[in-house]
Amino acid sequence: MTRVRFAPSPTGRLHVGNIRPALMNWLFALKRGGVFILRFDDTDAARSTRAFADGIEEDLRWLGIEPDLIVRQSERSATHDAARDRLIAAGRLYPCYETPDELERRRRRALAQKKPPIYDRAALELTDKDRAHFEAEGRRAHWRFRLDGRPVAFTDLIRGPQIINTASMSDPVLVREDGSYLYTLPSVADDIDLGITHVIRGEDHVSNTGAQIELFEALGAEPPVFAHHNLLTDEDGQGLSKRLGSASVADFRLQGYEPLAVAIEAVLTGTSLPVAPYPSLAAISEDFEFSAVSHGAARFSESELDGLNARMLHAMAFEDVAPRLETLGLSEPALWEALRENLTRFADIADWARLVTGPVQPVIEDSDAGFLVEAAALLPAEPWDEDTWRTWTEALKQKSGRKGRALFHPLRLALTGRGDGPELRILLPLIGRRACLDRLAGRPGRRT
Ligand code: GLU
């Protein structure tokens, strides 16, 4: 059984870059009928809030991600403590008393001697007496994981065979002086406890994987399979987190983007699959393979998202949007079909619909007033269809001698109050004869 997790820290809302791993996990779970766990990495009590966690759930739901299980690391300390104690008993976790200043001095000394600036493991030499002495001074230990120094090899589902040389790394601190945990130990302990089979996350975690695999093994567990994807950057190649506000999921939602368009842009950018409309996340999951994820940067483009969003709207059938149209009081299939091609965001429909339903403020130049009187007189009798526009304007052309822009533009300005918009051939029958007559005479012309 495939079990994956998306593990955000609830210290802010999700931005488009951090929904990429969420979506990759979700697509993978969907394809394999697996379990998707939302794990809040909320052990940093000072920065994590319940409100951010709830917001993240809301962001995911909006995107169409429904976790099978939600867990919070803050409620799982028994699991973390048990892992800690097991590591201490196995001699893999050892207490250290260096202050940050001491560590910094040693680091500089090592650099000056052209040695790698890694922790020298001096604390492994401490005797019980030394430790008692530090404790008596009021120092509290932080705890490091003793790496075993052999290169760690694993096969990444995206990046292929990897070797992490942990000998060039400092033994990582897993437990702080106050007994709280840094990210690594709770993450591995929970992955074990929750039976995670695949860890899918950003490539900023590749180098952490070496120590994590050693931890899985030290805790008597088989490591999961790893897949590290390229990170989304902005169009200049800069990390997205710096501009969190502007690319947050909540913001896209407020701006009225289609969630599926945001999801497609976030997950398919930087893959060999086209950033193109798909009917659903399930449909993407059928095509999505880790082998499609490129090894280069994935550049998120807001203009590409705009284009995709528009294309998706233009192709939507009335039935797909009927409930949303209903909330705007626009339940007419013909109206949707006439207007959808003008939309970049769904909410634009309300403005375009007003051109049909009125009221509009007709724009009538003095020089066109007589022409519009002629136009009104020639308006055909109903019923109207999409040929009515041509019949009418042909007759008007004969009568007035006008053609081209001089013929069409004053009609558009009078009928819709603006110089651009959907084709009048399509709008005319929707507006109807009565409202057209009103507008040609300069009145707001509400449709009845
Ligand atoms: N909380 C970690 C992060 O957001 C999780 C990383 C992981 O997936 O292991 O970076």
Residues whose N, C-alpha, C, O or C-beta is under 5 A from the ligand:
A	BS01	LIG	A7 P8 S9 D41 R201
